[in-house]
């Protein structure tokens, strides 16, 4: 009887631990989704051409000022690094393709008709 009680108690404790973790993960997921919605709403305001509300004017104005700063101070550097990275990866893929050409992929539909 004591053994069954201990097993039941352990099972309940395990289930409670699992439920606590699940509740924690659920709450974290909810908060992440709420933050994502806030960011989407912010960006919606940021790109308004002619905002009508005070918050729209504030956010759109802040975005325009940030964009001006970005274009003056960061754009060129980020653009160069990105171009270098993308073109470098393309060159690697081109080299790999030359060194190890792959057989052409035949769509499944064509393979079936070839087998008949």
BALOBA-1460 file (C-alpha; in Angstrom, 3 decimals):
// residues 116
<rec num="1" residu="x" x="0.000" y="0.000" z="0.000"/>
<rec num="2" residu="x" x="2.810" y="2.421" z="0.920"/>
<rec num="3" residu="x" x="4.586" y="1.568" z="-2.336"/>
<rec num="4" residu="x" x="1.476" y="2.380" z="-4.403"/>
<rec num="5" residu="x" x="1.048" y="5.656" z="-2.496"/>
<rec num="6" residu="x" x="4.686" y="6.604" z="-3.196"/>
<rec num="7" residu="x" x="4.320" y="5.781" z="-6.904"/>
<rec num="8" residu="x" x="1.121" y="7.828" z="-7.133"/>
<rec num="9" residu="x" x="2.726" y="10.748" z="-5.307"/>
<rec num="10" residu="x" x="5.744" y="10.641" z="-7.634"/>
<rec num="11" residu="x" x="3.480" y="10.554" z="-10.697"/>
<rec num="12" residu="x" x="1.503" y="13.544" z="-9.414"/>
<rec num="13" residu="x" x="4.717" y="15.475" z="-8.714"/>
<rec num="14" residu="x" x="6.029" y="14.703" z="-12.202"/>
<rec num="15" residu="x" x="2.732" y="15.787" z="-13.772"/>
<rec num="16" residu="x" x="2.734" y="19.004" z="-11.740"/>
<rec num="17" residu="x" x="6.300" y="19.741" z="-12.861"/>
<rec num="18" residu="x" x="5.383" y="19.086" z="-16.488"/>
<rec num="19" residu="x" x="2.305" y="21.313" z="-16.169"/>
<rec num="20" residu="x" x="4.354" y="24.103" z="-14.576"/>
<rec num="21" residu="x" x="6.876" y="23.942" z="-17.421"/>
<rec num="22" residu="x" x="4.090" y="23.850" z="-20.011"/>
<rec num="23" residu="x" x="2.410" y="26.862" z="-18.398"/>
<rec num="24" residu="x" x="5.740" y="28.729" z="-18.376"/>
<rec num="25" residu="x" x="6.403" y="27.936" z="-22.045"/>
<rec num="26" residu="x" x="2.838" y="28.891" z="-22.963"/>
<rec num="27" residu="x" x="3.164" y="32.237" z="-21.195"/>
<rec num="28" residu="x" x="6.520" y="32.914" z="-22.911"/>
<rec num="29" residu="x" x="4.955" y="32.105" z="-26.287"/>
<rec num="30" residu="x" x="2.026" y="34.419" z="-25.605"/>
<rec num="31" residu="x" x="4.383" y="37.260" z="-24.597"/>
<rec num="32" residu="x" x="6.497" y="36.714" z="-27.721"/>
<rec num="33" residu="x" x="3.382" y="36.874" z="-29.895"/>
<rec num="34" residu="x" x="2.208" y="40.059" z="-28.159"/>
<rec num="35" residu="x" x="5.631" y="41.669" z="-28.710"/>
<rec num="36" residu="x" x="5.569" y="40.633" z="-32.363"/>
<rec num="37" residu="x" x="2.155" y="42.247" z="-32.793"/>
<rec num="38" residu="x" x="3.463" y="45.450" z="-31.167"/>
<rec num="39" residu="x" x="6.383" y="45.502" z="-33.579"/>
<rec num="40" residu="x" x="4.086" y="44.966" z="-36.566"/>
<rec num="41" residu="x" x="1.825" y="47.782" z="-35.371"/>
<rec num="42" residu="x" x="4.853" y="50.052" z="-34.891"/>
<rec num="43" residu="x" x="6.060" y="49.321" z="-38.409"/>
<rec num="44" residu="x" x="2.582" y="49.959" z="-39.803"/>
<rec num="45" residu="x" x="2.687" y="53.431" z="-38.233"/>
<rec num="46" residu="x" x="6.311" y="53.966" z="-39.261"/>
<rec num="47" residu="x" x="5.546" y="53.629" z="-42.962"/>
<rec num="48" residu="x" x="2.500" y="55.882" z="-43.066"/>
<rec num="49" residu="x" x="3.009" y="58.617" z="-45.653"/>
<rec num="50" residu="x" x="0.599" y="61.070" z="-44.049"/>
<rec num="51" residu="x" x="-0.190" y="59.963" z="-40.491"/>
<rec num="52" residu="x" x="-3.268" y="61.540" z="-38.948"/>
<rec num="53" residu="x" x="-3.004" y="60.496" z="-35.287"/>
<rec num="54" residu="x" x="-0.447" y="61.864" z="-32.816"/>
<rec num="55" residu="x" x="1.118" y="58.413" z="-32.356"/>
<rec num="56" residu="x" x="1.254" y="57.916" z="-36.126"/>
<rec num="57" residu="x" x="3.003" y="61.255" z="-36.560"/>
<rec num="58" residu="x" x="5.465" y="60.465" z="-33.768"/>
<rec num="59" residu="x" x="6.379" y="57.001" z="-35.046"/>
<rec num="60" residu="x" x="6.510" y="57.977" z="-38.718"/>
<rec num="61" residu="x" x="8.669" y="60.988" z="-37.863"/>
<rec num="62" residu="x" x="11.014" y="58.878" z="-35.761"/>
<rec num="63" residu="x" x="11.303" y="56.336" z="-38.589"/>
<rec num="64" residu="x" x="12.145" y="59.047" z="-41.130"/>
<rec num="65" residu="x" x="14.847" y="60.472" z="-38.827"/>
<rec num="66" residu="x" x="16.288" y="57.003" z="-38.214"/>
<rec num="67" residu="x" x="16.236" y="56.245" z="-41.935"/>
<rec num="68" residu="x" x="18.119" y="59.481" z="-42.689"/>
<rec num="69" residu="x" x="20.747" y="58.584" z="-40.072"/>
<rec num="70" residu="x" x="20.990" y="55.010" z="-41.367"/>
<rec num="71" residu="x" x="21.422" y="56.134" z="-44.963"/>
<rec num="72" residu="x" x="24.171" y="58.596" z="-43.972"/>
<rec num="73" residu="x" x="26.119" y="56.445" z="-41.521"/>
<rec num="74" residu="x" x="25.419" y="52.736" z="-41.924"/>
<rec num="75" residu="x" x="23.894" y="51.870" z="-45.294"/>
<rec num="76" residu="x" x="27.126" y="51.827" z="-47.312"/>
<rec num="77" residu="x" x="28.968" y="49.642" z="-44.785"/>
<rec num="78" residu="x" x="26.103" y="47.135" z="-44.473"/>
<rec num="79" residu="x" x="25.560" y="47.101" z="-48.226"/>
<rec num="80" residu="x" x="29.237" y="46.342" z="-48.875"/>
<rec num="81" residu="x" x="29.364" y="43.561" z="-46.282"/>
<rec num="82" residu="x" x="26.152" y="42.042" z="-47.605"/>
<rec num="83" residu="x" x="27.322" y="42.200" z="-51.212"/>
<rec num="84" residu="x" x="30.658" y="40.636" z="-50.262"/>
<rec num="85" residu="x" x="28.910" y="37.854" z="-48.349"/>
<rec num="86" residu="x" x="26.351" y="37.076" z="-51.057"/>
<rec num="87" residu="x" x="28.823" y="37.228" z="-53.936"/>
<rec num="88" residu="x" x="31.328" y="35.162" z="-51.945"/>
<rec num="89" residu="x" x="28.732" y="32.474" z="-51.288"/>
<rec num="90" residu="x" x="27.721" y="32.452" z="-54.957"/>
<rec num="91" residu="x" x="31.369" y="31.996" z="-55.961"/>
<rec num="92" residu="x" x="31.683" y="29.078" z="-53.511"/>
<rec num="93" residu="x" x="28.549" y="27.431" z="-54.920"/>
<rec num="94" residu="x" x="29.780" y="27.911" z="-58.478"/>
<rec num="95" residu="x" x="33.107" y="26.272" z="-57.580"/>
<rec num="96" residu="x" x="31.358" y="23.382" z="-55.800"/>
<rec num="97" residu="x" x="29.117" y="22.864" z="-58.817"/>
<rec num="98" residu="x" x="32.098" y="22.700" z="-61.174"/>
<rec num="99" residu="x" x="33.966" y="20.289" z="-58.884"/>
<rec num="100" residu="x" x="30.969" y="18.065" z="-58.139"/>
<rec num="101" residu="x" x="28.354" y="18.366" z="-60.868"/>
<rec num="102" residu="x" x="25.068" y="16.815" z="-59.936"/>
<rec num="103" residu="x" x="22.970" y="14.607" z="-62.134"/>
<rec num="104" residu="x" x="19.914" y="16.458" z="-63.404"/>
<rec num="105" residu="x" x="16.827" y="15.924" z="-61.299"/>
<rec num="106" residu="x" x="14.058" y="14.188" z="-63.219"/>
<rec num="107" residu="x" x="10.572" y="15.042" z="-61.950"/>
<rec num="108" residu="x" x="8.663" y="12.098" z="-60.529"/>
<rec num="109" residu="x" x="5.990" y="12.285" z="-63.234"/>
<rec num="110" residu="x" x="8.604" y="11.808" z="-65.979"/>
<rec num="111" residu="x" x="10.299" y="8.930" z="-64.139"/>
<rec num="112" residu="x" x="7.005" y="7.041" z="-63.926"/>
<rec num="113" residu="x" x="6.370" y="7.330" z="-67.669"/>
<rec num="114" residu="x" x="9.951" y="6.214" z="-68.400"/>
<rec num="115" residu="x" x="9.427" y="3.063" z="-66.348"/>
<rec num="116" residu="x" x="6.266" y="2.033" z="-68.200"/>
